[in-house]
Amino acid sequence: MTFDAIDEGESSSEPPIARDGQLYACSVLQAHQGTLHLVLDERRDTFMESIGSSVGDVLALKSPLQLPNQLKGSGITITSPKPSATYPLVCQSHISLTLCGEIITYDLESMPSNPRIVIELLKATKSERGNYMITGAFYRRMGHPGSAKAVLMSMLEEFSTRRVDFESLHPAFLLLSGCELDLAKLDKAAKKDASEHYSAVQTWLQKVFGKAKPDKTTTDQIENRQGSLRNFPDNQGCTCSREGASKLSSTDINGMEREIQSLKDRHSNQQSRMSSLRSSKRKLEDDFFYERDMRRKYQRRLDDLEKERDTARKMEAYALEQVKMEVLARKMAEERGGREWSTSFLVESDCTVKTETAEASNLDFVCTQQVQTLARELGSEVKLFGKWDTQDVEVKDISLTDYIQVRHAVYLPHTAGRYAKKQFKKAQMPIVERLVDSLMMKGRNNGKKLLAVRIVAHAFEIIHLLTDQNPIQVLVDAIVNTGPREDSTRIGSQGTVRRQAVDVSPLRRVNQSISLITTGTRESAFRNVKSIAECLADELINAAKGSSNSYAIKKKDELERVAKSNR
């Protein structure tokens, strides 16, 4: 780089450059220290051969170099030669140079806008990177990014001849990118085209960080890739030093690039295969869950069908047994009926007939008859519908014992008694007959007692099949559980009406319990595939258990809850 490449407008303010620069430098040094004259004379010829006449120009500029040991001249400071040391990169405005074995300190603030003198001085003294970086950083800090760029470009030009490692110049590249960015900002503020500077910033950063975008790989993939690169044939004999890596031929580099590209392609193929495998796995999992749900559904249906089959077989066996019992009972009834209604007549007749004339109008007959009837042979015990015994039925609520009539056994729940003639006489009606009469509620069902009896009989059969208990006992337990013990009534008249909680009498408990049971049965059988006998059996079983599935239990709890709130 020459002086003409820098800002030429600033050269007019500089002092004139002497032709004979080496004599001027020697005269300056002799004026400050006479002992240095001999040293400079001995090394002058060698120095002139190495740097030419440019050093004379530099020394003739009367720069503010300062001398230590109280020997201050035109700005040059000469100290005794000492072993060179590496100076840290700090924010300072002076640099130390070694010229002819002497250490010279140059103050950068003397000419903050023109870097020509500093560049020639750095080239003449063959300075290291530190001085170049300090100088460039100083100019950039002072707001002269163009001067800093010139210093750094001269550094790259100088170090390119020395064959310095490329990676060691990364700090200079970063500083150059910063200078280009500052220049771009200045041009943008001046409304000029800054695209060239931005492209230069990108170029310098790419030299440091590279152009390719790094892949997001896992640690295992990085280790595998590094292992494959270590096993590459061209890398087996290379050293780990940067100098050995820089000596790789273009063929080796191309081979490594191809290997890296193949690894990237393999990685992308594996990623695509993994994504397809994941989608297949999710699909198989969905199919598995669907199959599992269907299998469980069919298993539940199979269990239900097996239960229905077992129930049907049980009902079939029970029906066969009932048929056999009915046939046997019919035979016994026929035999008993033949014995009951057979009679033997023993007749002894003594008749005297008197015949009179035609005028007589009366005939006298005398007849004596003796009739003997055989005694009737009755059965040993009476059962409801010929099956259900009432002797072992127990009323668990002692307050309802006198109002649930199970002491007197009957063959059918149809006694034709006049229980409404006298008050409280219906407490003596058989409890099963009360249930049958309650089923005949609503106008269209009135008088259909035979149908109601058949419904109760079928319901009792179902209860016995499901619970293996006496249906009469189940009915009594249901009545005991569903009778509300507390209710609310209206007290007052007209505008001062309020509700008051009261206790319920035992007879009303029985009446209300039977009413709730039949009402729930009727509502559940309406628009239902189940028959009313099945609904009645379910209602009685749930009520006997105290389950909330029973309509009567829910109504009883509701009445007691309202009464409790009105206490």
C-alpha positions as CSV (number, residue, x, y, z in Angstrom):
1,M,0.0,0.0,0.0
2,T,1.4,3.5,-0.9
3,F,0.7,6.9,0.5
4,D,-1.5,7.9,-2.5
5,A,-4.0,5.1,-1.5
6,I,-4.9,7.0,1.7
7,D,-6.7,10.3,2.0
8,E,-4.6,12.8,-0.1
9,G,-6.4,15.8,1.2
10,E,-4.8,15.5,4.6
11,S,-1.1,15.5,3.4
12,S,-1.0,19.3,3.0
13,S,-1.1,19.8,6.7
14,E,1.9,17.6,7.4
15,P,5.5,18.8,7.8
16,P,7.8,18.5,4.7
17,I,9.7,15.2,4.3
18,A,13.5,15.5,4.2
19,R,15.3,13.8,1.4
20,D,18.1,12.5,3.5
21,G,16.0,10.9,6.3
22,Q,18.7,8.8,7.8
23,L,21.0,11.8,8.5
24,Y,18.1,13.6,10.0
25,A,17.3,10.7,12.3
26,C,20.9,10.4,13.3
27,S,21.2,14.1,14.1
28,V,18.1,13.9,16.2
29,L,19.3,11.0,18.1
30,Q,22.8,12.6,18.6
31,A,21.2,15.7,20.0
32,H,19.4,13.7,22.7
33,Q,21.9,11.0,23.4
34,G,25.5,11.1,22.1
35,T,26.1,7.5,22.9
36,L,23.4,6.3,20.4
37,H,25.3,7.8,17.5
38,L,27.8,5.0,17.2
39,V,25.1,2.3,17.4
40,L,23.0,3.9,14.7
41,D,26.0,4.4,12.4
42,E,26.9,0.7,12.7
43,R,23.4,-0.5,11.9
44,R,22.4,2.2,9.4
45,D,23.7,0.5,6.2
46,T,21.9,-2.8,7.1
47,F,18.7,-0.9,8.0
48,M,18.7,1.1,4.7
49,E,19.1,-2.0,2.7
50,S,16.0,-3.6,4.3
51,I,13.5,-0.8,4.4
52,G,14.8,1.7,1.8
53,S,14.2,5.4,1.9
54,S,10.7,5.1,3.5
55,V,12.1,5.1,7.0
56,G,13.8,8.4,6.4
57,D,10.5,9.9,5.4
58,V,9.0,8.5,8.6
59,L,11.7,9.8,10.9
60,A,11.7,13.2,9.2
61,L,8.0,13.9,9.9
62,K,8.9,15.3,13.4
63,S,6.3,13.0,15.0
64,P,5.7,13.5,18.7
65,L,7.8,10.5,19.8
66,Q,8.9,10.6,23.4
67,L,12.2,9.4,24.8
68,P,12.5,7.9,28.2
69,N,15.3,8.7,30.6
70,Q,14.5,12.5,30.2
71,L,15.7,12.5,26.6
72,K,12.8,14.0,24.7
73,G,13.2,14.9,21.1
74,S,10.7,15.2,18.3
75,G,8.4,12.5,19.7
76,I,10.6,9.4,19.5
77,T,11.4,7.5,22.6
78,I,14.4,5.2,22.5
79,T,15.1,2.8,25.3
80,S,17.8,0.2,25.9
81,P,17.1,-3.1,24.1
82,K,15.2,-5.6,26.2
83,P,13.8,-9.0,25.6
84,S,10.6,-8.5,23.5
85,A,7.3,-9.4,25.2
86,T,3.7,-9.7,24.1
87,Y,1.6,-6.8,25.0
88,P,-2.0,-7.3,25.9
89,L,-4.7,-5.8,23.7
90,V,-6.0,-2.9,25.8
91,C,-7.5,0.5,25.0
92,Q,-4.3,2.5,24.7
93,S,-3.1,5.2,22.4
94,H,0.5,4.3,21.9
95,I,2.4,1.3,20.6
96,S,5.9,0.0,21.2
97,L,8.1,-0.8,18.2
98,T,11.6,-2.4,17.9
99,L,13.8,-0.4,15.5
100,C,17.5,-1.4,15.1
101,G,17.4,-3.3,18.4
102,E,15.9,-0.3,20.2
103,I,12.3,-0.1,21.6
104,I,10.5,3.0,20.3
105,T,7.1,4.2,21.7
106,Y,4.9,6.0,19.2
107,D,1.9,8.1,20.3
108,L,-1.1,7.5,18.0
109,E,-2.9,10.7,19.2
110,S,-0.4,12.9,17.3
111,M,-2.1,12.2,14.0
112,P,-5.4,10.6,14.7
113,S,-6.8,10.8,11.2
114,N,-3.9,9.9,8.9
115,P,-2.6,6.3,9.3
116,R,0.1,6.5,6.6
117,I,3.0,7.1,9.0
118,V,1.9,4.4,11.4
119,I,1.5,1.9,8.5
120,E,5.0,2.5,7.1
121,L,6.4,2.4,10.6
122,L,4.7,-0.9,11.3
123,K,6.0,-2.3,8.0
124,A,9.5,-1.1,8.6
125,T,9.7,-2.6,12.1
126,K,7.9,-5.8,11.0
127,S,5.5,-5.6,13.9
128,E,3.3,-8.4,15.0
129,R,-0.4,-8.6,14.9
130,G,-0.9,-6.8,18.3
131,N,0.4,-3.4,17.1
132,Y,-1.8,-3.6,14.0
133,M,-4.8,-4.5,16.0
134,I,-4.2,-1.8,18.6
135,T,-3.7,0.8,15.9
136,G,-6.9,-0.3,14.0
137,A,-8.9,-0.4,17.2
138,F,-7.6,3.1,18.1
139,Y,-8.7,4.6,14.8
140,R,-12.1,2.9,15.0
141,R,-12.5,4.1,18.5
142,M,-11.7,7.7,17.4
143,G,-14.4,7.5,14.8
144,H,-12.1,6.9,11.7
145,P,-13.3,3.5,10.4
146,G,-11.6,4.2,7.0
147,S,-8.2,4.6,8.7
148,A,-8.7,1.5,10.7
149,K,-9.6,-0.4,7.6
150,A,-6.5,0.8,5.9
151,V,-4.3,-0.3,8.8
152,L,-5.9,-3.8,8.8
153,M,-5.7,-4.2,5.1
154,S,-2.0,-3.4,5.2
155,M,-1.7,-6.0,8.0
156,L,-3.3,-8.6,5.8
157,E,-1.0,-7.7,2.9
158,E,2.0,-7.8,5.1
159,F,1.1,-11.1,6.8
160,S,0.2,-12.8,3.5
161,T,3.9,-12.6,2.5
162,R,4.8,-14.2,5.8
163,R,2.5,-17.2,5.2
164,V,0.8,-16.8,8.5
165,D,-2.0,-19.3,9.4
166,F,-5.4,-18.3,8.2
167,E,-7.2,-19.0,11.4
168,S,-4.9,-16.7,13.4
169,L,-6.2,-13.7,11.3
170,H,-9.8,-14.2,12.5
171,P,-9.7,-11.3,15.0
172,A,-8.6,-9.0,12.1
173,F,-11.5,-10.3,10.0
174,L,-13.9,-9.5,12.8
175,L,-12.5,-6.0,13.2
176,L,-12.7,-5.4,9.5
177,S,-16.3,-6.5,9.5
178,G,-17.0,-4.0,12.3
179,C,-15.2,-1.2,10.3
180,E,-17.3,-2.0,7.2
181,L,-20.4,-1.9,9.3
182,D,-19.4,1.6,10.6
183,L,-18.7,2.8,7.1
184,A,-22.1,1.4,6.0
185,K,-23.8,3.3,8.8
186,L,-22.0,6.5,7.8
187,D,-23.0,6.1,4.2
188,K,-26.6,5.3,5.2
189,A,-26.7,8.5,7.3
190,A,-25.4,10.5,4.4
191,K,-28.1,8.9,2.1
192,K,-25.5,7.0,0.0
193,D,-25.5,3.4,-1.2
194,A,-24.2,1.2,1.6
195,S,-24.8,-2.2,-0.1
196,E,-21.1,-2.6,-0.9
197,H,-20.1,-2.2,2.7
198,Y,-22.8,-4.6,3.9
199,S,-21.6,-7.3,1.4
200,A,-18.1,-6.7,2.7
201,V,-19.3,-7.3,6.2
202,Q,-20.9,-10.6,5.1
203,T,-17.7,-11.6,3.3
204,W,-15.5,-11.0,6.4
205,L,-17.9,-12.9,8.7
206,Q,-18.1,-15.8,6.3
207,K,-14.4,-16.1,6.3
208,V,-14.5,-16.5,10.1
209,F,-17.7,-18.6,10.6
210,G,-18.0,-20.2,7.2
211,K,-20.8,-20.2,4.6
212,A,-22.6,-23.5,5.3
213,K,-25.4,-23.5,7.9
214,P,-24.6,-26.1,10.6
215,D,-27.1,-28.9,11.0
216,K,-28.8,-29.5,14.3
217,T,-27.5,-32.8,15.2
218,T,-27.4,-34.7,18.4
219,T,-24.3,-35.6,20.4
220,D,-24.3,-39.2,19.2
221,Q,-24.5,-38.1,15.5
222,I,-21.6,-35.6,16.0
223,E,-19.5,-38.3,17.6
224,N,-20.3,-40.8,14.8
225,R,-19.5,-38.1,12.2
226,Q,-16.2,-37.3,13.9
227,G,-15.4,-41.0,14.1
228,S,-16.0,-41.4,10.4
229,L,-13.8,-38.5,9.6
230,R,-11.1,-39.9,11.8
231,N,-11.3,-43.2,10.0
232,F,-11.1,-41.5,6.6
233,P,-8.0,-42.9,4.8
234,D,-6.4,-39.6,3.9
235,N,-6.6,-38.4,7.6
236,Q,-4.8,-41.4,9.1
237,G,-1.4,-40.0,8.6
238,C,-2.1,-36.4,9.3
239,T,-1.1,-34.6,12.5
240,C,-3.4,-32.6,14.8
241,S,-1.6,-29.3,14.2
242,R,-3.0,-26.6,12.1
243,E,0.0,-26.5,9.9
244,G,-0.6,-30.2,8.9
245,A,-4.3,-29.5,8.3
246,S,-3.4,-26.6,6.0
247,K,-1.1,-28.8,3.9
248,L,-4.0,-31.1,2.8
249,S,-4.3,-31.3,-0.9
250,S,-7.4,-30.3,-2.8
251,T,-8.1,-34.0,-3.5
252,D,-8.3,-34.8,0.2
253,I,-10.5,-31.8,0.9
254,N,-12.9,-32.9,-2.0
255,G,-13.0,-36.4,-0.6
256,M,-13.8,-35.2,2.9
257,E,-16.5,-32.9,1.5
258,R,-18.0,-35.8,-0.5
259,E,-17.9,-37.9,2.7
260,I,-19.6,-35.2,4.7
261,Q,-22.2,-34.8,1.9
262,S,-22.9,-38.5,1.9
263,L,-23.3,-38.5,5.7
264,K,-25.7,-35.6,5.4
265,D,-27.7,-37.4,2.7
266,R,-27.7,-40.6,4.9
267,H,-28.9,-38.5,7.8
268,S,-31.7,-37.0,5.8
269,N,-32.7,-40.4,4.6
270,Q,-32.7,-41.8,8.1
271,Q,-34.8,-38.8,9.2
272,S,-37.4,-39.5,6.5
273,R,-37.4,-43.2,7.3
274,M,-37.8,-42.4,11.0
275,S,-40.8,-40.1,10.3
276,S,-42.4,-42.8,8.2
277,L,-41.8,-45.4,10.9
278,R,-43.3,-43.1,13.5
279,S,-46.4,-42.5,11.4
280,S,-46.7,-46.3,10.8
281,K,-46.3,-46.9,14.6
282,R,-49.0,-44.4,15.4
283,K,-51.3,-46.0,12.9
284,L,-50.6,-49.5,14.3
285,E,-51.2,-48.1,17.9
286,D,-54.5,-46.7,16.8
287,D,-55.5,-50.0,15.2
288,F,-54.4,-51.8,18.3
289,F,-56.5,-49.6,20.6
290,Y,-59.5,-50.0,18.2
291,E,-59.1,-53.8,18.2
292,R,-58.7,-53.9,22.0
293,D,-61.9,-51.8,22.4
294,M,-63.8,-54.0,20.0
295,R,-62.5,-57.2,21.7
296,R,-63.6,-55.9,25.1
297,K,-67.0,-54.9,23.7
298,Y,-67.5,-58.4,22.2
299,Q,-66.3,-60.0,25.4
300,R,-68.9,-58.0,27.4
301,R,-71.6,-59.0,24.9
302,L,-70.4,-62.6,25.2
303,D,-70.6,-62.5,29.0
304,D,-74.1,-61.0,28.8
305,L,-75.2,-63.7,26.4
306,E,-73.8,-66.4,28.6
307,K,-75.6,-64.9,31.6
308,E,-78.8,-64.8,29.6
309,R,-78.3,-68.4,28.5
310,D,-77.7,-69.5,32.1
311,T,-80.8,-67.6,33.2
312,A,-82.9,-69.1,30.4
313,R,-81.7,-72.6,31.3
314,K,-82.5,-72.0,34.9
315,M,-85.9,-70.7,34.1
316,E,-86.5,-73.7,31.8
317,A,-85.5,-76.1,34.5
318,Y,-87.7,-74.3,37.0
319,A,-90.6,-74.3,34.5
320,L,-90.2,-78.0,33.9
321,E,-90.2,-78.5,37.7
322,Q,-93.3,-76.3,38.0
323,V,-95.1,-78.2,35.2
324,K,-94.3,-81.5,37.0
325,M,-95.5,-80.2,40.3
326,E,-98.7,-78.8,38.6
327,V,-99.4,-82.1,36.9
328,L,-98.9,-83.9,40.2
329,A,-101.0,-81.4,42.1
330,R,-103.7,-81.8,39.4
331,K,-103.8,-85.5,39.8
332,M,-103.9,-85.2,43.6
333,A,-106.7,-82.6,43.3
334,E,-108.7,-84.8,41.0
335,E,-108.3,-87.8,43.4
336,R,-109.2,-85.6,46.4
337,G,-112.1,-84.0,44.5
338,G,-113.5,-87.4,43.7
339,R,-113.3,-88.4,47.3
340,E,-114.8,-85.1,48.6
341,W,-117.8,-85.0,46.4
342,S,-118.7,-88.7,46.4
343,T,-121.7,-89.4,48.6
344,S,-123.4,-92.5,49.8
345,F,-127.1,-92.5,50.2
346,L,-128.9,-95.0,52.5
347,V,-132.6,-94.6,51.8
348,E,-135.3,-96.3,53.9
349,S,-138.8,-95.5,52.6
350,D,-142.1,-96.2,54.4
351,C,-144.9,-94.7,52.4
352,T,-148.6,-95.0,53.0
353,V,-150.8,-93.9,50.2
354,K,-154.4,-93.1,50.8
355,T,-156.8,-93.1,47.9
356,E,-160.1,-91.3,48.2
357,T,-162.8,-90.4,45.9
358,A,-162.5,-88.1,43.0
359,E,-163.7,-85.2,45.1
360,A,-160.7,-85.4,47.3
361,S,-158.0,-82.9,46.4
362,N,-155.1,-83.8,48.7
363,L,-152.7,-86.7,48.6
364,D,-150.7,-87.6,51.7
365,F,-147.2,-89.1,51.3
366,V,-145.0,-90.2,54.1
367,C,-141.2,-90.5,53.2
368,T,-138.3,-91.0,55.4
369,Q,-134.7,-90.5,54.0
370,Q,-131.4,-91.1,55.7
371,V,-128.4,-89.4,53.9
372,Q,-124.8,-89.9,55.0
373,T,-121.9,-87.6,53.5
374,L,-118.2,-88.6,53.6
375,A,-115.8,-86.3,55.5
376,R,-113.7,-83.8,53.5
377,E,-109.9,-84.4,53.5
378,L,-108.2,-81.0,53.4
379,G,-104.5,-80.3,52.6
380,S,-101.9,-79.9,55.3
381,E,-101.0,-76.2,54.7
382,V,-102.2,-73.2,52.6
383,K,-99.8,-71.4,50.2
384,L,-100.3,-68.3,48.1
385,F,-100.6,-69.4,44.5
386,G,-99.9,-72.9,45.8
387,K,-96.1,-72.0,46.1
388,W,-95.4,-69.2,48.6
389,D,-95.7,-69.8,52.3
390,T,-96.6,-67.0,54.7
391,Q,-95.6,-68.7,58.0
392,D,-91.9,-67.6,57.9
393,V,-92.5,-64.0,56.7
394,E,-91.2,-61.4,59.2
395,V,-92.1,-57.7,59.5
396,K,-88.8,-56.0,60.6
397,D,-90.5,-52.8,61.6
398,I,-92.5,-53.5,64.8
399,S,-94.7,-50.4,64.3
400,L,-96.0,-51.9,61.1
401,T,-96.7,-55.4,62.4
402,D,-100.4,-54.8,62.9
403,Y,-100.9,-53.1,59.5
404,I,-99.2,-55.6,57.3
405,Q,-101.5,-58.7,57.2
406,V,-99.5,-61.9,56.6
407,R,-100.8,-64.1,59.5
408,H,-103.8,-65.5,57.6
409,A,-102.8,-67.6,54.5
410,V,-104.9,-67.5,51.4
411,Y,-104.7,-69.4,48.1
412,L,-105.3,-66.3,46.0
413,P,-105.1,-62.5,46.6
414,H,-108.9,-62.3,46.1
415,T,-110.9,-62.6,49.3
416,A,-113.9,-60.5,48.2
417,G,-114.0,-58.9,51.7
418,R,-115.9,-55.6,52.5
419,Y,-112.9,-53.8,54.0
420,A,-114.1,-50.3,53.2
421,K,-117.3,-50.7,55.2
422,K,-115.6,-49.8,58.5
423,Q,-112.7,-47.5,59.3
424,F,-109.2,-49.1,59.6
425,K,-110.7,-52.4,58.6
426,K,-108.4,-52.5,55.5
427,A,-105.5,-53.1,57.8
428,Q,-106.8,-56.7,58.0
429,M,-106.7,-57.2,54.2
430,P,-103.9,-59.5,53.0
431,I,-100.9,-57.4,51.9
432,V,-100.6,-59.1,48.6
433,E,-104.3,-58.3,47.8
434,R,-103.7,-54.7,48.7
435,L,-100.8,-54.7,46.1
436,V,-103.1,-56.2,43.5
437,D,-105.9,-53.7,44.1
438,S,-103.4,-50.8,43.9
439,L,-102.3,-52.1,40.4
440,M,-105.9,-51.5,39.2
441,M,-105.5,-47.7,39.5
442,K,-106.5,-45.3,36.7
443,G,-109.8,-45.6,35.1
444,R,-109.0,-48.0,32.2
445,N,-107.6,-50.6,34.6
446,N,-110.5,-50.7,37.1
447,G,-112.1,-54.1,37.5
448,K,-109.3,-56.0,35.8
449,K,-108.4,-57.9,38.9
450,L,-107.7,-61.2,37.1
451,L,-105.1,-59.4,35.0
452,A,-103.6,-57.8,38.1
453,V,-103.4,-61.1,39.9
454,R,-101.6,-62.7,36.9
455,I,-99.1,-59.7,36.9
456,V,-98.3,-60.2,40.6
457,A,-98.0,-64.0,40.2
458,H,-95.5,-63.5,37.3
459,A,-93.6,-60.8,39.3
460,F,-93.3,-63.2,42.3
461,E,-91.8,-65.9,40.0
462,I,-89.2,-63.5,38.6
463,I,-88.3,-62.3,42.2
464,H,-87.8,-65.9,43.3
465,L,-85.6,-66.6,40.2
466,L,-83.4,-63.5,40.8
467,T,-83.1,-63.6,44.6
468,D,-83.9,-67.1,45.7
469,Q,-86.1,-65.6,48.4
470,N,-89.7,-65.8,49.3
471,P,-91.4,-63.1,47.2
472,I,-93.8,-62.2,50.1
473,Q,-90.8,-61.5,52.3
474,V,-89.4,-59.2,49.6
475,L,-92.7,-57.4,49.3
476,V,-92.9,-56.8,53.1
477,D,-89.3,-55.5,53.2
478,A,-90.0,-53.2,50.3
479,I,-93.1,-51.7,52.1
480,V,-91.1,-51.2,55.3
481,N,-88.2,-49.4,53.4
482,T,-90.4,-47.2,51.3
483,G,-92.8,-45.9,53.9
484,P,-91.9,-42.2,54.8
485,R,-91.6,-41.7,58.6
486,E,-91.9,-37.9,58.3
487,D,-93.9,-35.6,56.1
488,S,-94.9,-32.0,55.9
489,T,-98.5,-30.5,56.1
490,R,-100.1,-27.1,55.6
491,I,-100.9,-25.2,58.7
492,G,-102.9,-22.0,58.7
493,S,-105.5,-20.5,56.3
494,Q,-105.6,-17.9,53.6
495,G,-102.6,-15.7,53.6
496,T,-100.8,-17.2,56.7
497,V,-100.2,-20.7,55.4
498,R,-97.0,-22.4,56.3
499,R,-95.7,-26.0,56.1
500,Q,-94.9,-28.0,59.2
501,A,-93.1,-31.3,59.6
502,V,-95.2,-34.1,61.2
503,D,-94.8,-37.8,61.9
504,V,-96.6,-40.3,59.7
505,S,-99.0,-42.9,61.1
506,P,-98.2,-46.6,60.5
507,L,-101.3,-47.1,58.3
508,R,-100.5,-44.1,56.1
509,R,-96.9,-45.4,55.8
510,V,-98.2,-48.7,54.4
511,N,-100.7,-46.9,52.1
512,Q,-98.2,-44.5,50.8
513,S,-95.5,-47.2,50.3
514,I,-97.9,-49.4,48.2
515,S,-98.9,-46.3,46.2
516,L,-95.3,-45.3,45.4
517,I,-94.4,-48.9,44.4
518,T,-97.2,-49.3,42.0
519,T,-96.8,-45.7,40.6
520,G,-93.1,-46.4,39.9
521,T,-93.9,-49.7,38.3
522,R,-96.5,-48.2,36.0
523,E,-94.2,-45.3,34.9
524,S,-91.3,-47.6,34.2
525,A,-93.4,-50.0,32.2
526,F,-94.8,-47.2,30.0
527,R,-93.1,-47.3,26.5
528,N,-90.7,-50.0,27.6
529,V,-89.9,-53.3,26.1
530,K,-90.1,-54.9,29.6
531,S,-93.4,-56.2,30.7
532,I,-95.1,-54.7,33.7
533,A,-94.4,-57.9,35.7
534,E,-90.6,-57.5,35.1
535,C,-90.9,-53.8,36.1
536,L,-92.8,-54.7,39.3
537,A,-90.2,-57.3,40.2
538,D,-87.3,-54.8,39.7
539,E,-89.1,-52.2,41.8
540,L,-89.7,-54.6,44.6
541,I,-86.2,-55.9,44.6
542,N,-84.6,-52.4,44.6
543,A,-87.0,-51.2,47.3
544,A,-86.2,-54.2,49.5
545,K,-82.5,-53.5,49.1
546,G,-82.9,-49.8,49.8
547,S,-81.3,-48.9,46.4
548,S,-81.7,-45.5,44.9
549,N,-82.7,-47.1,41.6
550,S,-86.1,-47.6,43.1
551,Y,-88.7,-44.9,42.4
552,A,-90.4,-45.4,45.8
553,I,-87.0,-45.0,47.6
554,K,-86.3,-41.7,45.8
555,K,-89.7,-40.3,46.5
556,K,-89.5,-41.3,50.2
557,D,-86.1,-39.6,50.6
558,E,-87.5,-36.5,48.9
559,L,-90.5,-36.3,51.2
560,E,-88.3,-36.8,54.3
561,R,-85.9,-34.1,53.1
562,V,-88.6,-31.6,52.5
563,A,-90.1,-32.4,56.0
564,K,-86.7,-31.9,57.6
565,S,-86.4,-28.5,56.1
566,N,-89.8,-27.5,57.5
567,R,-89.1,-28.6,61.1
